[in-house]
């Protein structure tokens, strides 16, 4: 009953855009002005395009379940490696939930409740409210859940992004002072510092998510054709909107005032105020919140479906396999909501809301790039171990060099991003860099060790039986 093919091409494109397009990335990348263009371009060429090409090939050829990256990596290296990959994907999204919801709260606060954005206690309780509301929302059938993605993608992401670009054009034509200099080359070249290049892993993470549709394969009409097409459309739309919107934000808002949490609505509000249309900002802020809710919903559900698929295959405890009458992974959803609630306490423990946000986004991005390294290597290996498997979309018409080239670019970008992501970005205002880096390393070691420890435990208990 719950495997009806409810998702068509438009729904897939909207799910992909909603999953990948990070409104918060537009804001925090604008904190470095026009330098963000170099980061977006670097990430697009070395990561976004390779990840879309690889995901399109793997997503089109491996369509028998909702396992996503677990299925891809397992096909290449076995189920244990697949478990490590889905753990990275799943847990980084559990970590990401507070980081995804925090900009939503800050955006909502900007137009009516400005004190909320910097009130750690209020942020904590609102995070809990949104996280649990979205968890229970995802108990509904996939067709109804997808409606939020379609509405959020159009009204909450594409429309605000295009409006922000339009605001920048008006700002320029009206003769208002631009906050960046387009003619000075130094404004375009990133400053050589860890605080600046720490943003690289965040923009890589913000361009991840193209694989989200693979977790809904059983619900997709004609997945072998529609998955690759949806991914390629997504790349064009997202790169155009995020880059232009981030430059637009930097052009309107002075560098000292740019907010990493709610910068998008901040820039729109500046222009609307000049036009005596403050009410428009309030409406757009609601739209942006809907878009962020849709993104949070996608990333609460998608990896949960992958983890549920892994549990069905006996790779993780059976509690993860529990589904409701609609086939939604309620066991995983409830478990990750509890973990998210615990992680939300970072907003109470860290010295500032911005510092907590920076650490959450950094950890999320690091596990994202580690997972993608496994996917890129798997794509190369499958060319040699499964050369005759049908590939409706193929990277390169003949031979394997095109796949090796694009996957290698992705591996290089992810490796650089992982290292640089250990350092705090400038907008976090972290003073004790050594303590921050030490905490990041400790968190990385603990979280990475968990799947390996579980595999070891599983092997030992299996040997006894």
C-alpha positions as CSV (number, residue, x, y, z in Angstrom):
1,X,0.0,0.0,0.0
2,X,2.7,2.5,1.0
3,X,4.9,1.9,-2.0
4,X,2.5,3.6,-4.5
5,X,4.5,5.6,-7.1
6,X,3.4,9.1,-5.8
7,X,6.4,11.2,-6.7
8,X,6.7,12.6,-10.3
9,X,9.5,14.7,-11.8
10,X,8.3,18.1,-10.5
11,X,8.0,16.7,-7.0
12,X,11.5,15.2,-7.3
13,X,13.0,18.5,-8.4
14,X,11.3,20.4,-5.5
15,X,12.5,17.7,-3.0
16,X,16.0,18.1,-4.4
17,X,16.0,21.9,-4.3
18,X,14.5,21.9,-0.9
19,X,17.0,19.4,0.4
20,X,20.1,21.1,-1.2
21,X,19.4,24.8,-1.3
22,X,20.6,26.2,2.0
23,X,19.1,29.6,2.8
24,X,21.4,29.8,5.8
25,X,24.4,29.3,3.5
26,X,23.4,32.4,1.6
27,X,23.5,34.3,4.8
28,X,26.7,33.0,6.4
29,X,28.6,33.0,3.1
30,X,27.7,36.7,2.6
31,X,29.6,37.5,5.8
32,X,32.8,37.4,3.7
33,X,31.4,39.6,0.9
34,X,32.3,38.9,-2.7
35,X,34.8,36.3,-1.6
36,X,31.9,33.9,-1.3
37,X,31.7,33.7,-5.1
38,X,35.1,32.0,-5.2
39,X,33.9,29.5,-2.6
40,X,30.6,28.8,-4.4
41,X,32.4,28.3,-7.7
42,X,35.1,26.1,-6.2
43,X,32.4,24.0,-4.4
44,X,30.3,23.8,-7.6
45,X,33.1,22.6,-9.9
46,X,34.9,20.3,-7.5
47,X,31.9,19.0,-5.5
48,X,28.4,20.0,-6.6
49,X,28.8,18.9,-10.2
50,X,30.7,15.7,-9.4
51,X,28.2,14.7,-6.7
52,X,25.3,15.3,-9.0
53,X,26.8,13.3,-11.8
54,X,27.8,10.4,-9.5
55,X,24.4,10.5,-7.7
56,X,22.6,10.5,-11.0
57,X,24.4,7.5,-12.2
58,X,24.2,5.5,-9.0
59,X,20.6,6.6,-8.3
60,X,19.5,5.5,-11.8
61,X,21.2,2.1,-11.7
62,X,20.4,1.0,-8.1
63,X,16.7,1.5,-7.6
64,X,15.6,-1.6,-5.8
65,X,15.2,0.0,-2.3
66,X,15.2,3.3,-0.3
67,X,18.7,2.7,1.1
68,X,20.3,5.6,-0.8
69,X,24.0,5.9,0.0
70,X,23.9,2.6,2.0
71,X,22.8,0.7,-1.1
72,X,25.4,2.5,-3.3
73,X,28.4,1.8,-1.0
74,X,27.2,-1.7,-0.1
75,X,27.1,-2.6,-3.8
76,X,30.8,-1.6,-4.1
77,X,32.3,-2.6,-0.8
78,X,29.8,-4.7,1.2
79,X,27.3,-4.1,3.9
80,X,29.7,-3.0,6.6
81,X,31.0,-0.2,4.5
82,X,27.5,0.7,3.6
83,X,26.6,0.9,7.3
84,X,29.5,3.3,7.8
85,X,28.3,5.5,4.9
86,X,24.6,5.6,6.1
87,X,25.8,6.3,9.6
88,X,27.7,9.3,8.4
89,X,24.6,10.4,6.4
90,X,22.1,9.8,9.1
91,X,24.0,11.1,12.1
92,X,25.2,14.2,10.3
93,X,21.6,15.0,9.7
94,X,20.7,14.3,13.3
95,X,23.4,16.8,14.2
96,X,22.3,19.2,11.5
97,X,18.7,19.4,12.7
98,X,19.4,22.1,15.4
99,X,21.6,23.9,12.8
100,X,18.9,23.8,10.2
101,X,16.2,25.0,12.6
102,X,18.2,27.8,14.3
103,X,18.1,30.1,11.2
104,X,14.4,29.4,10.9
105,X,13.9,30.7,14.5
106,X,16.2,33.7,13.8
107,X,14.3,34.5,10.6
108,X,11.0,34.4,12.4
109,X,12.4,36.6,15.1
110,X,13.8,39.2,12.8
111,X,10.5,40.8,11.8
112,X,8.6,40.7,15.1
113,X,10.6,39.2,18.0
114,X,14.2,40.4,17.6
115,X,15.2,39.3,21.1
116,X,14.7,35.6,20.3
117,X,17.6,35.4,17.8
118,X,20.2,35.9,20.5
119,X,18.3,34.4,23.5
120,X,19.8,31.0,24.0
121,X,17.0,29.7,26.2
122,X,14.3,30.8,23.8
123,X,16.3,29.3,20.9
124,X,16.5,26.0,22.8
125,X,12.8,25.6,23.5
126,X,11.8,26.7,20.0
127,X,14.3,24.2,18.5
128,X,12.6,21.4,20.5
129,X,9.1,22.6,19.4
130,X,10.0,22.6,15.7
131,X,12.0,19.4,15.8
132,X,9.2,17.4,17.4
133,X,6.5,19.0,15.2
134,X,8.4,18.0,12.1
135,X,9.0,14.5,13.4
136,X,5.3,13.9,13.9
137,X,4.6,15.5,10.5
138,X,6.7,12.9,8.8
139,X,4.5,10.2,10.2
140,X,2.1,11.1,7.3
141,X,2.0,9.4,3.9
142,X,4.9,10.4,1.6
143,X,2.5,12.1,-0.9
144,X,1.3,14.5,1.8
145,X,4.8,15.1,3.2
146,X,6.0,15.9,-0.4
147,X,3.4,18.8,-0.6
148,X,5.4,20.7,2.0
149,X,8.6,20.3,-0.1
150,X,6.8,21.6,-3.2
151,X,5.3,24.6,-1.5
152,X,8.5,25.3,0.5
153,X,10.7,24.9,-2.5
154,X,8.8,27.5,-4.6
155,X,7.5,30.0,-2.0
156,X,10.2,29.5,0.7
157,X,13.4,29.2,-1.4
158,X,13.2,30.1,-5.0
159,X,10.9,33.1,-4.5
160,X,12.9,34.7,-1.7
161,X,16.2,34.1,-3.5
162,X,14.9,35.7,-6.7
163,X,13.3,38.6,-4.7
164,X,16.7,39.2,-3.0
165,X,18.4,39.3,-6.4
166,X,15.7,41.8,-7.5
167,X,16.2,43.9,-4.4
168,X,19.9,44.1,-5.2
169,X,19.1,45.3,-8.8
170,X,16.8,47.9,-7.5
171,X,19.4,49.0,-4.9
172,X,22.0,49.4,-7.7
173,X,19.6,51.3,-10.1
174,X,18.4,53.6,-7.3
175,X,21.9,54.8,-6.6
176,X,22.0,53.5,-3.0
177,X,25.5,52.8,-1.7
178,X,26.8,49.4,-2.5
179,X,28.5,47.7,0.4
180,X,31.0,45.9,-1.8
181,X,33.3,47.0,-4.5
182,X,32.9,45.0,-7.7
183,X,36.0,46.7,-9.4
184,X,38.5,45.8,-6.7
185,X,40.1,42.4,-7.3
186,X,41.1,42.1,-3.6
187,X,37.4,41.9,-2.7
188,X,36.9,38.8,-4.8
189,X,40.0,36.9,-3.7
190,X,39.5,35.0,-0.4
191,X,41.7,36.0,2.5
192,X,44.3,33.4,3.3
193,X,43.3,32.5,6.9
194,X,41.8,29.5,8.6
195,X,38.8,31.7,9.8
196,X,37.9,32.4,6.1
197,X,38.7,29.0,4.6
198,X,36.8,27.2,7.4
199,X,33.8,28.2,5.4
200,X,34.8,25.9,2.6
201,X,33.5,22.8,4.4
202,X,30.3,24.6,5.1
203,X,29.7,25.5,1.5
204,X,30.5,21.9,0.5
205,X,28.0,20.8,3.1
206,X,25.4,23.3,1.8
207,X,25.8,21.8,-1.7
208,X,25.3,18.3,-0.4
209,X,21.8,16.7,-0.4
210,X,21.5,15.9,-4.1
211,X,21.2,12.3,-3.0
212,X,18.1,12.9,-1.0
213,X,15.7,11.6,-3.7
214,X,17.4,8.2,-3.6
215,X,15.9,7.6,-0.2
216,X,12.4,7.7,-1.8
217,X,13.1,5.4,-4.8
218,X,10.2,3.1,-4.2
219,X,7.8,6.0,-4.3
220,X,9.2,7.5,-7.6
221,X,7.6,7.1,-11.0
222,X,10.1,5.9,-13.5
223,X,13.1,6.4,-11.2
224,X,15.8,5.4,-13.8
225,X,14.9,8.4,-15.9
226,X,13.4,10.9,-13.4
227,X,16.2,10.8,-10.8
228,X,19.0,11.8,-13.1
229,X,16.9,14.6,-14.8
230,X,15.8,15.9,-11.4
231,X,19.4,16.1,-10.2
232,X,20.7,18.0,-13.2
233,X,17.9,20.6,-13.1
234,X,18.6,21.0,-9.4
235,X,22.3,21.8,-10.0
236,X,21.5,24.7,-12.4
237,X,18.8,26.2,-10.3
238,X,20.6,26.1,-7.0
239,X,24.0,27.3,-8.1
240,X,22.4,30.3,-9.9
241,X,20.2,31.3,-7.0
242,X,22.6,30.8,-4.1
243,X,25.5,32.6,-5.8
244,X,23.5,35.6,-7.0
245,X,21.5,35.9,-3.8
246,X,24.7,35.8,-1.6
247,X,26.3,38.6,-3.7
248,X,23.1,40.5,-3.5
249,X,22.9,40.3,0.3
250,X,26.6,41.4,0.5
251,X,25.8,44.4,-1.8
252,X,23.0,45.7,0.4
253,X,23.9,45.0,4.0
254,X,27.1,46.5,5.5
255,X,29.7,43.9,6.5
256,X,29.5,44.7,10.2
257,X,25.8,44.1,10.2
258,X,25.5,40.9,8.2
259,X,23.9,38.2,10.3
260,X,24.9,34.6,9.6
261,X,21.5,33.3,10.8
262,X,19.0,35.6,9.2
263,X,20.9,37.6,6.6
264,X,18.6,36.8,3.7
265,X,15.5,38.4,5.3
266,X,17.7,41.1,6.7
267,X,18.7,42.3,3.2
268,X,15.1,42.1,1.9
269,X,13.9,44.1,4.9
270,X,16.4,46.9,4.3
271,X,15.1,47.4,0.7
272,X,11.4,47.0,1.7
273,X,11.9,49.6,4.4
274,X,13.3,52.1,1.9
275,X,10.2,51.5,-0.3
276,X,7.9,51.8,2.7
277,X,6.8,48.2,2.2
278,X,7.8,46.7,5.6
279,X,4.8,44.4,5.4
280,X,6.3,42.6,2.4
281,X,9.3,41.7,4.6
282,X,7.0,40.1,7.1
283,X,5.3,38.0,4.5
284,X,8.5,36.9,2.9
285,X,9.9,36.0,6.3
286,X,6.9,33.7,6.7
287,X,7.7,32.2,3.2
288,X,11.3,31.7,4.2
289,X,10.3,30.0,7.4
290,X,8.1,27.6,5.3
291,X,11.1,26.9,3.1
292,X,13.3,26.2,6.1
293,X,10.6,24.0,7.6
294,X,10.4,22.0,4.3
295,X,14.2,21.6,4.3
296,X,14.2,20.4,7.9
297,X,11.4,18.0,7.1
298,X,13.3,16.5,4.2
299,X,16.4,15.9,6.2
300,X,14.5,14.6,9.2
301,X,12.9,12.0,6.9
302,X,15.2,11.1,4.1
303,X,18.2,9.6,6.0
304,X,15.7,8.0,8.4
305,X,14.3,6.0,5.5
306,X,17.8,4.9,4.6
307,X,18.5,3.8,8.2
308,X,15.2,2.0,8.3
309,X,16.2,0.1,5.2
310,X,19.5,-0.9,6.9
311,X,17.6,-2.1,9.9
312,X,15.4,-4.3,7.7
313,X,18.5,-6.0,6.4
314,X,19.6,-6.7,10.0
315,X,22.6,-4.4,10.1
316,X,21.3,-2.2,13.0
317,X,18.9,-2.9,15.9
318,X,15.4,-3.8,14.9
319,X,13.9,-0.8,16.7
320,X,15.2,1.2,13.7
321,X,13.1,-0.9,11.3
322,X,9.7,0.0,12.8
323,X,7.3,1.7,10.3
324,X,3.7,2.9,10.6
325,X,0.8,1.9,8.2
326,X,2.1,4.4,5.7
327,X,5.6,2.9,5.6
328,X,7.2,5.9,7.3
329,X,10.2,5.0,9.6
330,X,8.6,6.0,12.9
331,X,11.2,4.1,15.0
332,X,14.2,6.1,13.5
333,X,12.2,9.4,13.5
334,X,11.6,9.1,17.3
335,X,15.2,8.1,18.1
336,X,16.7,11.0,16.1
337,X,14.2,13.5,17.7
338,X,15.5,12.5,21.1
339,X,19.1,12.9,20.0
340,X,18.3,16.2,18.4
341,X,16.8,17.4,21.7
342,X,20.0,16.5,23.5
343,X,22.1,18.3,20.9
344,X,20.0,21.4,21.2
345,X,21.5,22.0,24.6
346,X,24.6,23.2,22.8
347,X,22.7,26.5,22.5
348,X,22.7,26.7,26.3
349,X,26.3,25.5,26.8
350,X,28.2,27.4,24.1
351,X,29.3,31.0,24.7
352,X,26.9,32.4,22.0
353,X,24.2,31.3,19.7
354,X,26.5,32.0,16.7
355,X,29.3,29.8,18.2
356,X,26.8,26.9,18.7
357,X,25.5,27.3,15.2
358,X,29.0,27.3,13.7
359,X,30.0,24.1,15.5
360,X,26.8,22.3,14.6
361,X,27.2,23.2,10.9
362,X,30.9,22.3,10.9
363,X,30.3,18.8,12.4
364,X,27.5,18.2,10.0
365,X,29.6,19.3,7.0
366,X,32.5,17.1,8.1
367,X,30.5,13.9,8.2
368,X,28.8,14.9,4.9
369,X,32.2,15.1,3.1
370,X,33.4,11.8,4.7
371,X,30.2,10.1,3.5
372,X,30.7,11.5,0.0
373,X,34.3,10.3,-0.2
374,X,32.9,6.8,0.3
375,X,30.3,7.4,-2.4
376,X,32.9,8.7,-4.9
377,X,35.2,5.8,-4.3
378,X,32.2,3.4,-4.7
379,X,31.2,4.9,-8.0
380,X,34.7,4.3,-9.4
381,X,34.8,0.7,-8.0
382,X,31.4,-0.2,-9.5
383,X,32.6,0.7,-12.9
384,X,35.0,-2.2,-12.7
385,X,33.0,-4.7,-10.6
386,X,29.7,-4.1,-12.3
387,X,30.6,-2.9,-15.8
388,X,27.5,-4.5,-17.4
389,X,24.9,-3.2,-15.0
390,X,22.3,-0.9,-16.8
391,X,23.1,2.8,-16.3
392,X,20.3,5.0,-17.7
393,X,22.5,7.9,-16.9
394,X,26.2,7.4,-17.4
395,X,29.1,9.8,-16.6
396,X,31.0,9.8,-19.8
397,X,29.9,8.0,-23.0
398,X,32.7,5.5,-23.1
399,X,35.3,4.2,-20.7
400,X,35.8,5.1,-17.1
401,X,38.1,8.2,-17.3
402,X,35.2,10.7,-17.0
403,X,34.0,9.0,-13.9
404,X,37.5,8.8,-12.4
405,X,38.1,12.5,-13.2
406,X,34.8,13.8,-11.6
407,X,34.9,11.5,-8.6
408,X,38.6,12.4,-8.0
409,X,37.7,16.1,-8.0
410,X,35.0,15.4,-5.4
411,X,37.4,13.4,-3.2
412,X,40.0,16.2,-3.3
413,X,37.4,18.9,-2.4
414,X,36.0,16.8,0.4
415,X,39.4,16.0,1.9
416,X,40.3,19.7,1.9
417,X,37.0,20.6,3.3
418,X,37.3,18.1,6.2
419,X,40.6,19.5,7.4
420,X,39.6,23.2,7.1
421,X,36.3,22.5,8.8
422,X,38.2,21.9,12.0
423,X,38.7,25.6,12.5
424,X,36.1,28.2,13.6
425,X,34.8,30.6,10.9
426,X,35.0,34.3,11.4
427,X,31.3,34.8,12.0
428,X,31.3,32.5,15.0
429,X,33.4,35.0,17.0
430,X,35.1,32.1,18.8
431,X,38.0,33.4,20.9
432,X,39.6,30.2,22.1
433,X,40.5,28.6,18.8
434,X,42.5,25.7,20.3
435,X,39.6,24.7,22.5
436,X,37.2,24.8,19.6
437,X,39.6,22.6,17.4
438,X,40.1,20.2,20.2
439,X,36.4,19.8,20.8
440,X,35.9,19.3,17.0
441,X,38.6,16.6,16.9
442,X,37.2,14.8,19.9
443,X,33.6,14.9,18.5
444,X,34.9,13.5,15.2
445,X,36.8,10.6,16.8
446,X,33.8,9.6,19.0
447,X,31.2,9.8,16.3
448,X,33.3,8.0,13.6
449,X,34.2,5.3,16.1
450,X,30.6,4.4,16.8
451,X,29.8,2.4,13.6
452,X,33.1,0.6,13.7
453,X,32.6,-0.3,17.3
454,X,29.1,-1.6,16.5
455,X,30.4,-3.7,13.6
456,X,33.0,-5.2,15.9
457,X,30.4,-5.9,18.6
458,X,28.1,-7.4,16.0
459,X,30.8,-9.7,14.6
460,X,31.8,-10.8,18.1
461,X,28.2,-11.7,19.1
462,X,27.6,-13.3,15.8
463,X,30.7,-15.5,16.3
464,X,29.4,-16.7,19.7
465,X,26.1,-17.8,18.1
